[in-house]
Amino acid sequence: MNFDFSEEQQLLRKTVRQFVDNEIMPHIAKWDTEGGFDPNLWKRLAELGLMGVCIPEKYGGAGMDYNSLAIVCEELERGDTAFRTAVSVHTGLNSMTLLQWGTEEQKRKYLIPQAKGEKIGAFGLTEPGAGSDVAAMDSFARREGDSYILNGQKTWISLCDLADHFIVFAYTDKTKKHHGITAFIVERTMPGFSSKAIKGKYGIRAGNTGELFFDDLRIPVENRLGEEGEGFKIAMSALDNGRFTVAAGAVGLISACIEASVKYCHERKTFGKPIGEHQLVGQMIANMEAGYQMSRLLVYRVGELKNKGVRNTRETSLAKWQACDFANKAADDALQIHGAYGYSDEYPVARYLRNSKAPVIYEGTREIHTIMQADYVLGRREDKPLSKMLPKWPSEE
């Protein structure tokens, strides 16, 4: 397995890093405090081709491979988790799911404008009483002629107030449990749709997160994604993509923690020498580096599996679990290295710690991923090929 980056990927990394350094870093402390970032950044992300980096060119994307998406997420989260989250949801959870499961008509109508950055996509699975236990959802869509009537609520939805299109999951037959869930493409402009932001979040404050409400919302049958009863399978395949981007972002957060900590280690002196020369501080730096390298290998291994069109649920779960845990620990150590200053907004490490916690919870808690990995090892779980997989890369083949 070759982990060397192509010239195109090296240029991509350089481009995204410059974008982060020039257009995010100078303003992120203010945006984090105010609870939102400059909406013009959506246009800049689109201009750079970052809204559809791994979507084939015929569907409006840049046509790059899946590890290129990992590079984008890694570099964006080095700036702030809110920006990686936006790309994770728009590209990983929504656009890649449309690419995998959508009809040609759906791809032309929704995927192309999303890949170009003309429209924003999001994803609605979690409910107030249904997080890890997806089958506990209450949202229900009943068939009525050539439409479905959707009623229900979703919560902790990223881009809730910003997205134009949502992939939403609801029961169409509760008696079938997981096999009675169906996926739909919902537009913000459909009557009966409303959203509300959640305020006072612990972290990712620059990002928009909230609730969706569906009140007798009429969805045309052509907006059903896949067949009735395929929703759970579609949701799980979408999470394979979303978790991949979350894991890649965690690598970027570890990198940011190392960068900030090393800089501070050279600036701060105690007991007559730079703090980096104290063994226990050096140990924390070493652990960050180990977490960074291990997480990076796990993430890019998953990207190669995606490039080959191989199902990667097991590998993605491991990468997401470990990378997010490493990032959370790196952020905690980074704050410790900064001491009392780390507890203030004068340095970015407090924000890193706050931002590092949500990825440990969403898209499968560390406990869920622990159980999944144990089940694989003990032979209680195996992955069968899906009826539809993401296109192999090169994506035009």
Secondary structure as GFF3:
##gff-version 3
##sequence-region A 1 397
A	DSSP	alpha_helix	7	19	.	.	.	ID=ss1
A	DSSP	pi_helix	20	24	.	.	.	ID=ss2
A	DSSP	alpha_helix	28	34	.	.	.	ID=ss3
A	DSSP	alpha_helix	40	47	.	.	.	ID=ss4
A	DSSP	three_ten_helix	57	59	.	.	.	ID=ss5
A	DSSP	alpha_helix	66	79	.	.	.	ID=ss6
A	DSSP	alpha_helix	81	87	.	.	.	ID=ss7
A	DSSP	pi_helix	88	95	.	.	.	ID=ss8
A	DSSP	alpha_helix	96	101	.	.	.	ID=ss9
A	DSSP	alpha_helix	104	106	.	.	.	ID=ss10
A	DSSP	pi_helix	107	111	.	.	.	ID=ss11
A	DSSP	alpha_helix	112	115	.	.	.	ID=ss12
A	DSSP	beta_strand	121	124	.	.	.	ID=ss13
A	DSSP	three_ten_helix	134	136	.	.	.	ID=ss14
A	DSSP	beta_strand	140	144	.	.	.	ID=ss15
A	DSSP	beta_strand	147	158	.	.	.	ID=ss16
A	DSSP	beta_strand	165	171	.	.	.	ID=ss17
A	DSSP	three_ten_helix	174	180	.	.	.	ID=ss18
A	DSSP	beta_strand	181	187	.	.	.	ID=ss19
A	DSSP	beta_strand	193	197	.	.	.	ID=ss20
A	DSSP	beta_strand	209	220	.	.	.	ID=ss21
A	DSSP	three_ten_helix	221	223	.	.	.	ID=ss22
A	DSSP	beta_strand	224	225	.	.	.	ID=ss23
A	DSSP	alpha_helix	231	267	.	.	.	ID=ss24
A	DSSP	beta_strand	269	270	.	.	.	ID=ss25
A	DSSP	beta_strand	273	274	.	.	.	ID=ss26
A	DSSP	three_ten_helix	275	277	.	.	.	ID=ss27
A	DSSP	alpha_helix	279	307	.	.	.	ID=ss28
A	DSSP	alpha_helix	313	342	.	.	.	ID=ss29
A	DSSP	alpha_helix	349	361	.	.	.	ID=ss30
A	DSSP	alpha_helix	366	377	.	.	.	ID=ss31
###
